[in-house]
Amino acid sequence: MFKKKFKTVFFNTIITALALNLCACDLSSSSDTDAKGYYQFVNLVPQSPAIEVVLEDESLDELAYGDASAIDYVSKGSYDLAFNQILPNSQNDEFTSSDSVNVSKNKISTYVMYGDSDAPSSITFQTDISDLFDDDFDDDYDAIIQFANLADLNTDIDVYLLAEGEDLLNKVADFTLPYSDDSDEVEVEKGVYKIIVTESGTDTILASSDSITISTGDAIIFAFTGYLVAGSDELINAIVEIETDGARLLTNEAQSANVRFTHGISNSNYLDVYLTGTDGDATLLASTLEFDTISDTFNIDIDDVDEGDTRYFYLVDNDTSEKIDTFTLNLQPSSRLLVLTAGDSASSITVNDNEEDLRVISTHAKLLINHSIDDIKSNAIEVVIVSDGGNPDSYTPQVELSYMSNEQYELESGDYDIYIYNASSGELIIETSLRGVDEGDVIDLIATDYAYGGSPYQLQTYFNY
């Protein structure tokens, strides 16, 4: 399936996973008199906020976690670098000491930031693309790829490069990689592939991604990474694919869907949530879920990893044993959903699911704000967040939400007052406080009706520990 080449990688240490996809049709081959190459920058610091890339004292780009800058075609040479973390107070904090990236003729220098937010490291992959423009490039092969184990899991990994849809039956690992190690560059045929990463010597799958297209002229690096989410000490395994114009997180088909449920239904003290199986039997997921709370996380395995599964749920009033609503969820592998419930058990109920990002940011806190006030469902709400004792009239709303939607807001450690207004009338409908916010906190804020319907409205607050 492939043939080995030599490798050119400059390591420090790293906890990342990346795929650098560079199509030769988007690249240029420089002449002897016009010696040029490429650089690109990637933020794979798992628990970091967005990072500003400063090149030769000029701001080049701002990269959120998992993002990459576009490829730039530049003259060969050394370029001075600096990086700033973008903090909630709109001031940038120096992220690393000065560094540089070296660009060589017909090579791609991919500078990756990774590791701890307070002491980041870097790695520069240099991919020689000369062969991609060589008429004598082996007729049996079309692209160059490479693998690396850059996830600090205290275990070696086995890497399998398979045809689309294949499994591990009777397969032998293509590479076994300890932490911070990488494979040789190899030449492969164009086609659609599947990559599986396992704990070395076992069939325990850590990450799996299918339907990976490799085209003629691609130069691709695949590596393994992980990040922390609130409420868990285990890394979430991930693969990031970095292309010429940016990056994206690939679906890890080896991971279940993760679902949590809120209770915001008035006139129902306790809620039971059931999942209906394919055989028609029901499984109790959340029992006696109290109003003003969020359930535990439930992991649901996905049968159809390509299209996802449609699963059927229903809600029961625990006091009366009456089924009060049914709903469906479209679940994908490795998805993470918060299911909002609202309305009144005596009349109508609304259920909606939103993706929630529980990734921890070590430098500051993150609020996940939701609008579930059924009594004003036709109106948006505006949220004003001020430091303890601040005047809300001096601030414009930081967040505006339509009914059953959510939005993320980042802020520094401290104590805060929160004011929520009806966006249509301007009426103040919720006034509350949020105390003891600390670095790394991920906090759900859910605006709901009163427990017995209507006003006074309230703000459910949930620290995800």
KEVOBA-738978 format. One record per residue (C-alpha): x, y, z; residue in three letters. Coordinates in steps of 0.05 Angstrom, whole numbers, padded with zeros to 5 digits, always signed. Layout:
<recs>
XYZALA
...
</recs>
This chain:
<recs>
+00000+00000+00000MET
+00059+00047+00012PHE
+00134+00055+00007LYS
+00179+00088+00059LYS
+00216+00153+00049LYS
+00262+00192+00095PHE
+00232+00239+00147LYS
+00248+00310+00168THR
+00217+00330+00235VAL
+00243+00376+00289PHE
+00216+00354+00358PHE
+00211+00386+00425ASN
+00153+00351+00460THR
+00080+00350+00442ILE
+00009+00329+00460ILE
-00027+00336+00393THR
-00060+00304+00333ALA
-00056+00335+00265LEU
-00066+00321+00192ALA
-00032+00369+00144LEU
-00066+00363+00076ASN
-00030+00400+00020LEU
-00053+00389-00051CYS
+00002+00399-00103ALA
-00048+00437-00146CYS
-00048+00492-00093ASP
+00028+00492-00085LEU
+00085+00522-00126SER
+00153+00495-00141SER
+00207+00549-00138SER
+00264+00554-00187SER
+00338+00557-00169ASP
+00336+00633-00176THR
+00270+00641-00138ASP
+00281+00600-00075ALA
+00216+00598-00037LYS
+00178+00553+00011GLY
+00118+00554+00057TYR
+00101+00566+00129TYR
+00038+00553+00169GLN
+00020+00559+00243PHE
-00025+00515+00285VAL
-00055+00522+00355ASN
-00060+00453+00386LEU
-00051+00474+00458VAL
-00110+00435+00486PRO
-00130+00479+00544GLN
-00110+00547+00515SER
-00153+00605+00492PRO
-00142+00633+00423ALA
-00071+00652+00406ILE
-00045+00711+00367GLU
+00013+00694+00320VAL
+00063+00752+00312VAL
+00112+00746+00254LEU
+00169+00796+00248GLU
+00133+00841+00299ASP
+00069+00842+00257GLU
+00004+00806+00277SER
-00007+00749+00227LEU
-00068+00713+00253ASP
-00111+00693+00313GLU
-00120+00618+00322LEU
-00170+00583+00366ALA
-00154+00514+00391TYR
-00152+00466+00331GLY
-00144+00522+00280ASP
-00088+00534+00231ALA
-00068+00594+00190SER
-00070+00590+00115ALA
-00008+00567+00079ILE
+00037+00626+00059ASP
+00088+00622+00001TYR
+00149+00662+00023VAL
+00223+00670+00010SER
+00268+00620+00045LYS
+00301+00644+00109GLY
+00288+00652+00183SER
+00228+00689+00210TYR
+00221+00715+00282ASP
+00160+00693+00320LEU
+00121+00712+00383ALA
+00054+00688+00409PHE
+00002+00720+00454ASN
-00057+00689+00489GLN
-00121+00728+00477ILE
-00153+00737+00545LEU
-00225+00758+00561PRO
-00205+00829+00581ASN
-00184+00841+00509SER
-00111+00847+00529GLN
-00060+00798+00502ASN
-00013+00761+00547ASP
+00055+00739+00523GLU
+00049+00664+00512PHE
+00120+00643+00496THR
+00190+00671+00493SER
+00214+00692+00424SER
+00224+00637+00373ASP
+00235+00631+00298SER
+00214+00588+00240VAL
+00261+00569+00183ASN
+00234+00564+00113VAL
+00272+00523+00061SER
+00264+00517-00014LYS
+00206+00472-00035ASN
+00192+00453+00038LYS
+00131+00465+00082ILE
+00149+00487+00152SER
+00089+00473+00197THR
+00100+00505+00265TYR
+00054+00473+00317VAL
+00042+00500+00387MET
+00022+00448+00439TYR
+00027+00426+00511GLY
+00013+00464+00575ASP
-00019+00533+00571SER
+00030+00562+00622ASP
+00092+00530+00590ALA
+00077+00514+00517PRO
+00124+00477+00471SER
+00131+00475+00396SER
+00146+00427+00341ILE
+00163+00443+00268THR
+00147+00392+00215PHE
+00186+00403+00150GLN
+00156+00367+00091THR
+00198+00363+00027ASP
+00150+00372-00031ILE
+00202+00369-00086SER
+00179+00300-00109ASP
+00109+00325-00119LEU
+00134+00367-00178PHE
+00183+00314-00204ASP
+00163+00280-00270ASP
+00201+00219-00246ASP
+00159+00213-00181PHE
+00145+00138-00173ASP
+00088+00120-00220ASP
+00059+00072-00169ASP
+00048+00126-00115TYR
+00012+00192-00112ASP
+00022+00225-00044ALA
+00066+00230+00017ILE
+00040+00216+00088ILE
+00069+00210+00158GLN
+00044+00189+00227PHE
+00063+00212+00298ALA
+00044+00194+00369ASN
+00039+00260+00404LEU
-00013+00244+00459ALA
+00013+00236+00530ASP
-00027+00173+00548LEU
+00031+00135+00579ASN
+00023+00081+00527THR
+00051+00063+00459ASP
+00003+00063+00401ILE
-00007+00020+00339ASP
-00027+00056+00276VAL
-00066+00021+00220TYR
-00076+00050+00150LEU
-00134+00013+00120LEU
-00180+00016+00060ALA
-00246+00052+00071GLU
-00294+00011+00114GLY
-00243-00042+00135GLU
-00235-00067+00206ASP
-00176-00097+00245LEU
-00191-00170+00231LEU
-00126-00204+00211ASN
-00091-00137+00204LYS
-00020-00122+00226VAL
-00002-00052+00251ALA
+00034-00009+00200ASP
+00071+00029+00255PHE
+00082+00022+00330THR
+00099+00090+00360LEU
+00119+00109+00432PRO
+00101+00178+00457TYR
+00136+00234+00420SER
+00157+00189+00363ASP
+00139+00191+00289ASP
+00141+00146+00229SER
+00182+00154+00166ASP
+00149+00192+00109GLU
+00116+00141+00063VAL
+00089+00145-00008GLU
+00018+00121-00018VAL
-00032+00114-00075GLU
-00090+00162-00081LYS
-00155+00135-00053GLY
-00202+00135+00006VAL
-00173+00108+00071TYR
-00188+00093+00144LYS
-00141+00104+00202ILE
-00147+00066+00267ILE
-00103+00079+00329VAL
-00101+00027+00384THR
-00064+00016+00449GLU
-00003-00021+00426SER
-00010-00097+00427GLY
-00085-00094+00441THR
-00150-00085+00403ASP
-00170-00026+00446THR
-00187+00029+00396ILE
-00167+00099+00417LEU
-00187+00135+00353ALA
-00217+00116+00287SER
-00233+00159+00227SER
-00260+00133+00161ASP
-00271+00163+00091SER
-00205+00200+00090ILE
-00191+00221+00019THR
-00118+00223-00004ILE
-00109+00255-00072SER
-00052+00260-00121THR
-00001+00310-00096GLY
-00022+00309-00022ASP
+00030+00315+00033ALA
-00004+00294+00098ILE
+00017+00286+00170ILE
-00029+00246+00216PHE
-00017+00249+00291ALA
-00054+00234+00355PHE
-00078+00283+00409THR
-00123+00293+00469GLY
-00156+00348+00509TYR
-00192+00354+00576LEU
-00266+00370+00586VAL
-00298+00394+00650ALA
-00320+00339+00697GLY
-00270+00287+00672SER
-00197+00270+00684ASP
-00190+00230+00620GLU
-00165+00259+00554LEU
-00214+00262+00497ILE
-00178+00232+00438ASN
-00181+00272+00374ALA
-00152+00280+00304ILE
-00144+00349+00273VAL
-00136+00355+00198GLU
-00097+00416+00177ILE
-00108+00437+00105GLU
-00080+00493+00062THR
-00134+00542+00084ASP
-00143+00521+00157GLY
-00159+00462+00201ALA
-00217+00418+00224ARG
-00230+00367+00278LEU
-00244+00298+00249LEU
-00299+00255+00279THR
-00271+00201+00325ASN
-00317+00144+00307GLU
-00291+00103+00365ALA
-00324+00149+00416GLN
-00396+00147+00439SER
-00444+00205+00436ALA
-00449+00242+00503ASN
-00517+00269+00525VAL
-00541+00308+00586ARG
-00611+00331+00603PHE
-00637+00393+00638THR
-00702+00399+00677HIS
-00736+00465+00663GLY
-00809+00442+00658ILE
-00855+00479+00706SER
-00904+00442+00751ASN
-00863+00378+00750SER
-00820+00368+00812ASN
-00781+00309+00787TYR
-00768+00283+00717LEU
-00749+00214+00690ASP
-00716+00207+00622VAL
-00722+00142+00582TYR
-00687+00117+00520LEU
-00727+00070+00475THR
-00684+00014+00446GLY
-00690-00016+00376THR
-00726-00075+00407ASP
-00779-00028+00436GLY
-00755-00036+00508ASP
-00743+00027+00548ALA
-00681+00042+00590THR
-00685+00092+00647LEU
-00628+00141+00639LEU
-00641+00198+00687ALA
-00684+00184+00749SER
-00717+00236+00794THR
-00683+00294+00759LEU
-00700+00354+00801GLU
-00724+00420+00772PHE
-00665+00468+00766ASP
-00613+00413+00755THR
-00573+00379+00699ILE
-00567+00303+00694SER
-00503+00263+00693ASP
-00472+00249+00625THR
-00496+00188+00588PHE
-00453+00153+00535ASN
-00493+00125+00477ILE
-00459+00080+00427ASP
-00471+00096+00354ILE
-00487+00039+00306ASP
-00484+00078+00241ASP
-00419+00117+00247VAL
-00425+00146+00177ASP
-00495+00176+00181GLU
-00507+00176+00257GLY
-00566+00146+00294ASP
-00636+00172+00308THR
-00654+00153+00379ARG
-00723+00159+00413TYR
-00733+00186+00483PHE
-00792+00203+00528TYR
-00803+00242+00592LEU
-00842+00219+00652VAL
-00868+00261+00711ASP
-00838+00221+00769ASN
-00894+00242+00817ASP
-00952+00220+00772THR
-00917+00168+00728SER
-00948+00203+00669GLU
-00911+00205+00602LYS
-00910+00280+00586ILE
-00868+00284+00523ASP
-00831+00244+00470THR
-00774+00268+00426PHE
-00717+00244+00380THR
-00643+00260+00378LEU
-00597+00253+00319ASN
-00533+00228+00350LEU
-00463+00227+00319GLN
-00400+00193+00344PRO
-00361+00236+00394SER
-00417+00289+00395SER
-00433+00324+00461ARG
-00505+00348+00470LEU
-00542+00386+00524LEU
-00617+00373+00519VAL
-00659+00433+00542LEU
-00730+00421+00567THR
-00780+00477+00579ALA
-00854+00492+00582GLY
-00908+00468+00630ASP
-00926+00396+00644SER
-01000+00416+00645ALA
-00998+00446+00575SER
-00942+00444+00524SER
-00869+00423+00529ILE
-00809+00442+00485THR
-00746+00401+00478VAL
-00684+00423+00440ASN
-00613+00398+00438ASP
-00550+00440+00431ASN
-00478+00422+00421GLU
-00439+00441+00483GLU
-00365+00454+00487ASP
-00339+00431+00554LEU
-00265+00438+00537ARG
-00229+00469+00595VAL
-00191+00534+00585ILE
-00136+00536+00638SER
-00125+00611+00637THR
-00197+00633+00653HIS
-00269+00610+00658ALA
-00323+00596+00607LYS
-00398+00607+00613LEU
-00448+00566+00571LEU
-00511+00609+00571ILE
-00580+00582+00551ASN
-00649+00613+00541HIS
-00705+00566+00563SER
-00758+00615+00587ILE
-00821+00588+00556ASP
-00863+00646+00581ASP
-00827+00694+00533ILE
-00807+00644+00479LYS
-00824+00693+00425SER
-00773+00742+00452ASN
-00697+00740+00454ALA
-00660+00755+00519ILE
-00600+00800+00529GLU
-00547+00783+00582VAL
-00503+00834+00616VAL
-00446+00809+00659ILE
-00409+00858+00704VAL
-00358+00852+00759SER
-00386+00851+00830ASP
-00417+00919+00844GLY
-00411+00944+00772GLY
-00465+00986+00739ASN
-00501+00946+00685PRO
-00524+01011+00651ASP
-00451+01024+00633SER
-00447+00960+00592TYR
-00477+00935+00527THR
-00503+00863+00528PRO
-00448+00813+00517GLN
-00497+00757+00496VAL
-00564+00757+00460GLU
-00602+00691+00454LEU
-00666+00668+00420SER
-00710+00616+00453TYR
-00676+00548+00465MET
-00609+00572+00438SER
-00542+00577+00473ASN
-00477+00616+00469GLU
-00409+00613+00501GLN
-00377+00672+00538TYR
-00307+00673+00569GLU
-00287+00713+00630LEU
-00232+00720+00681GLU
-00232+00694+00753SER
-00273+00735+00801GLY
-00343+00752+00827ASP
-00397+00776+00779TYR
-00468+00804+00777ASP
-00513+00781+00720ILE
-00571+00820+00691TYR
-00618+00790+00639ILE
-00667+00832+00599TYR
-00725+00819+00552ASN
-00693+00841+00487ALA
-00760+00866+00459SER
-00785+00907+00518SER
-00719+00922+00553GLY
-00750+00898+00619GLU
-00701+00870+00671LEU
-00726+00799+00683ILE
-00669+00765+00722ILE
-00618+00795+00769GLU
-00570+00749+00804THR
-00498+00739+00824SER
-00443+00690+00806LEU
-00389+00683+00858ARG
-00323+00645+00861GLY
-00310+00639+00787VAL
-00241+00609+00777ASP
-00192+00591+00722GLU
-00213+00528+00686GLY
-00286+00532+00707ASP
-00339+00513+00656VAL
-00407+00537+00681ILE
-00476+00526+00652ASP
-00525+00583+00661LEU
-00597+00566+00640ILE
-00652+00619+00643ALA
-00719+00585+00658THR
-00789+00598+00682ASP
-00807+00594+00755TYR
-00816+00524+00782ALA
-00892+00534+00782TYR
-00894+00572+00716GLY
-00884+00643+00692GLY
-00845+00693+00733SER
-00804+00706+00773PRO
-00757+00675+00723TYR
-00693+00644+00748GLN
-00623+00627+00725LEU
-00601+00556+00737GLN
-00526+00554+00753THR
-00486+00491+00745TYR
-00410+00485+00757PHE
-00384+00426+00716ASN
-00335+00393+00764TYR
</recs>
